[in-house]
Amino acid sequence: MSTQSNMVKVAVVGGEGIGPEVTAQSRRVLDWFAAKRGVPMTLREAQYGLIPYLATGKVLPEDTAEAMDEADAILWGATGGPETTEVPAAARKAGSLLGLRSKYDLYANLRPIVASPALSASAPLKAEVLDGVDFVIIRELTSGIYFGEPRGIETLPDGQRRGFNTEQYTTNQIRRVARSAFELARTRRNKVCSVDKANVLETSVVWREEVIKLHKGEFSDVELTHLYVDNAAMQIVREPRQFDVMVTGNIFGDILSDCAAMASGSLGMLPSASLGPVDRFGRRKALYEPVHGSAPDIAGKGIANPLGSILSVAMLLRLTLNRPEDADLLEKAVQTALASGARTADIAEAGAKKLSTVQMGDAVLGALDKIFAKEHA
């Protein structure tokens, strides 16, 4: 990568399954912004998963680790799937995505939920329910039950097996992700909904109390409400437009964001950004990825929806490169492509032409060219 101080370093890691296919379209978009808009970035591609494991014995080889370590931002594709049975569990764990989140302390996961009017016919929820939906779920990403100790599987004296995991949160872990939510809300509609299960879980009692204390002490100008997670799931389906910023713990955020995907038309439409702490130079490590998994059932067929990955690039432009105008341009291009009828199989109405992954990339790039030409005519 370039050592020029003004160049933002981006590691592009396609990963497994459909990851390389959708990330290839995001790479085309990044190249477009570098060429047409002069975005100051250098890109370095690296491999992850089964292919490098067969060559090196590691799912996360040294070259890839180096690329991600030195990068300001990581554009990630996907990981997992049946093919991972060829990789021993210990090797998989050594290079896991959970491990990367912990290594870089990517504690705040932002998942925007925006309903596209162009997809109202193919969305599973009614058009009137989706009208005006635009909110962000912030999921705490490096604590909670996915990281808590003790955990394991044991055999009891009577021969039964027992699996156990530990859900736990500290004051600092709660406050820093809640602070991210309040700060984001101040740039939007100034509303935060904190989701927990404080009627049952002690962890959630602490979560709610700490969110309330932080709100009272630093963010009393922001409207704060609370929902239990089961009610939150219902409200996301019943009236998603009521939300602006939703903040919650790791496991609740994992589940609710997939539920909320139905308010955007498809899981393939959802981008995300995982952000670390701000350092003394004002920079923060970030990993951008579509919310969907590796989808091994369609991997290699060239039919995956790349829009979740492409919209993750829009988040990269906004949050790491600090180029909100370029982020707006890319999001506008995606909506323009959808409005023109561009559809991959997962978002296609009955009888609609289904584009390949590359053709959807072509549609977005074509929309970018048209908007750019119009603005510079």
N, C-alpha and C positions, 0 to 999 in steps of 0.2 A: 504493500500500500504506500501511497505517497506520504512523505513526511511534512508536506506543506501544512503549516499551522491553521490555515483558513479552510482546509478541506475536511469535511466530515467523513469519517471512515465507516463504511457499511459492509458488514459481512453478510453474504447471501448464502443461506444454507437450506437447500430444498428438502432434505431429509428423505422420508420414505413414502411409499404408496403414491397418492396423487400429489404429494408435496412438491416434487421437482417439476411436475407439469404446470401447476398453478403458479409456482414461483418463477418459472421461465417467462410468464406473461408479465409479472411484476417487474422482472428485470428489464423487459422491453420498455415498460413505462418509466422506470428510473433512467434508462438511457435516453428516452425522449426528453425528460426534464433537464438532464445534463446538457443535451445538444441544443434544445430549443429555448430553454429558460435560463441556462447558465447556472444551474444549481451546483454549488461547490461541494462535490463529493467524489470519493474514490470507492470503487466496488471490488470486493474480493470474494469469489465463489469458493465454497468448501463443501465437503461431503459429510454426511452423517448417516449412521444406520447399518443395514445389512451389507451393503457394497463395501464400505471401508472396513467393516469387521472381517469379511472374508479375505481382504488384502493385508490387514494389519493386526487383526485380533482385538481391535477396539472399535466400538460403535462411534466413539468420539476420538478420532486420531489426533496426534499432536499438531498437525498442520491446521486442522479445524479449530482446535482449542486455542491455538495461537491467533488465528484470524478473529475469533470471537473476543479473546482477551483484549486485543488492541483496538477493537471496533468501538465506535461511539454508539452504533445501533446495529442490531442483528435482525435481518429479515428472515424469518423462519417459515418452513413449509409445513411439515407434519411428521409425526412419529407414531410407530405402533402398527399393529395388524398381525394377521396369522403368520406372515413371513418371519416375524421376530422369534418364532419358536426355534429357528435355526441358530439363534444367539443365546448362549447360556444366560440364566437369570442374573448371575453376578456381573457379567459383562454389560448387560443391559442397564442394571442399576448404577454401575460406575459412570455411565454416560447419559443418565436419564435427564429428561426435561425438568423434573422436580429438582434434581441436583443442580442444574444450571440456574434455576430460579433462586435457589439457596446461595449458590456461589456468588452471584451478582447482586443478591439482596433485592430482587425484583418484587417488592412487596405490594405494589399497587397495580392491579390489572383493570384496565379501562375497556369496557365493551359497549360501544355505541349501538343503540337500537333505533333505527330510523326506518319508518315505513315508506316505501316508494309507491306513489300513486299508480305508476305504470304496472305494478305487480298486483294490483287489487284483485284481478280476476283469478290469479293463480294462488294467492295467499289463502291459508286455511281459515283465517278469521275474516269476518264480514268487513266490507269496505268502510262502513260507518264506524266500526270499532277502531280501525286503523287510521282514520283521518286525523292528521296532526300529530301522530306519534313520533316523538323525538326525545329520547332520554338516554342516560348513560348508567350502566351498572359498574360500580367500582368494587371489585372483589379483592379482599386481602389474600395475598398469594404465597406467603412464605411461612405461615404459622398454622394454627388450628389443627384439626384432626389428621391432616395429611403429613404433618411433621412432628406431631406430639409423641412423646415417649412416656411410659413404656408402650410398646406395641409388639405383636407377635402372634404365634399360634402354639398352643401347648396341649398336652394330653393330661387330662385330669385323672385322679386316682381310680375313678370308676370306669376309665377307658374312653370317656367322651372327649372329643376335641373341642377346644375353645379358642376362638380368635378374639383379639382385643386390640383396641386403638384408644388413644388418649386425646381428647379435645381440650385444648388449653390456650388461653390468651393472657398476656400481660398488659399493664397500663400502656406502656410505650408502643407495643404492637398495635393496639387498638387506636391510640390517639394519632399515630402518624398516618394511618390510612383514612381515618375520619377527617383529618386535616386536609388531605388531598380532596376529599369529597366537598368539604365546605369551600375550599379555594376554587374548585371547578364550578360550583354552583354560583359563585359570585360573578362568573363570566357568562352565565346562562340565565336561567329564570329565578335563581336565588332560592331554590327549594332543595332540601335534602330529606330523603326518607331512609332511616336506618332500620335494617331488617335483622331480627334475632329470634330467639325462642326463649325469652326471659321468663315465661310462665312455667318452664320445665327445667332449663339448664342453668347451672350456676355460672358457666362460662358466659352465657348470654346476659345474666344479671350484671356481671362485671362490664360486659360490652356496652350495655345500655347506660349504665351509670357513668362510665368514662366518656361516652359520646355526649351525654347531657352536660357533664362538667366542662368539657372542651367547648361546647356550644355556648354555654353561659359565660365562660371566661374570655373567649376570643371571637366568636362568630354569632353573637346574638342578633345581628342584622339579617341572618339567613333563617328562613322558615325551616323548622325541624319537626318532622313527624316520625312515628315509629310504627312498624308492623311486625307481627309474628310471621315467620317464614311461610307457613301454610296459607295464611291470608294473602301474603304478598304474591304467591303463585297464582291464586285465584284472581287477584286484582290485575295482574299483568295480562291475563286473558280477558277479563271482563271490561276493564277500562284503562288500557295502557297509557293513554294520553295524560293521565293525571300525574305521571312521574316526570321529574326533571333529572335529578341525580339520586341514585339508590346506592347505598353503601352497606356491605355485609361481609360476613366471614368467608373463609375459604370454601368449605363444602356447600354452604347455602348459595354462594355466588356461582359455583360450578353448575349447580342444578338450575337456578333461576335464569341464568343467561341462556341456557339451551331452551328453556321454556319461552323466553322472550324472543328467541329466533323466529317463532311463529308470527311475531308482530312485524317482522321484516320480510317475510315471504319464504325464506329458506335459510337453513343453517349455513349454506354456502355463501350467503351474502354478508356474514358477520365478520368484521375485522376486530383486532384487539391490539392493545399496547400494554406491555408489562414494564413498569418504571421502577428504577432504583432510587436511592436517596440522592439529593443534590450535593455535589462535592464543593470544595472551597473555591473552585473556579466557576461555579454556577452550572456545571454539566451533570448529567445523570445518565447512567447506563440504561438502555432500553432494548426490549425485544418485541418485535412486531410480528404478528402471525394471524392467519385466519382462525376462527374458532373451531372449524370442522376438523375431523381427524384424518387419518391416512386413507380411509375408504378403499381398502384393498380389493373390494369387489368390482370397482370400476378403474382401478389403477392400470395404466397402460393403454386404456381405450380412447384417450383423448377427448373425453366428454365431461370432465369435471368443470365445475363453475369456478373461474379464477377471480371473481369479483371480491370475495372476502379477502384474498391476498392483495388485490389491487387497491382496495379501500384501506388496507393496512399501510400501504405506501402513502396514502393521503394522511394518515395519522403520523407517519414518520416525517413527512414534510412539515406538518404543523408543530409537532412536539419536540423533535430533535433538531431539525433544520431551521426551525423558527421562520417558516415561509407559509403563513396562513393563506396568502393569495394563491399560491400554487396548490395548496391542499384544497381550497375552494374550487379551483379550476378542475382538478382531477375528479372531485365529487360531482361537479356539474357534468363532466364528460361521461361519467358512469350513468347518471340519470338521463342524459341525452341519448346514450346508446340504448338504454332500456325503453325510453319513450319511442324510439324508432322501431321497436319490436325485436331487438336482440335478446335472445333467450337461449340458455343452456337447458338441458333436459329437466333439471330440478326445479326450474322456475317457469317452464313453458306451459301455456294454456293448452287445452285440448285442441288439436289441429294446428298448432303453431309450429313453424319451422324451428328445428333444434340446432343450435350452433355447436361446433366443437369448441374445445378449450382455446385453441389458437384463433378461431374465428371470433370468439368473444373478445379476445385481446385485440384483434384487428378492429373490432367495432369501437372499443374504447379509444384506441390510438387514432382512428379516423375521426372520432368526435373531438379529440384534443386538437387535431390538425385544423378542423373546421372552426372551432372556437378561437384558436390562436390566430388563424388567418383573418377572421372577422375583426378581432380586437386590433390587428395591426394593418388593416386595410387603409 
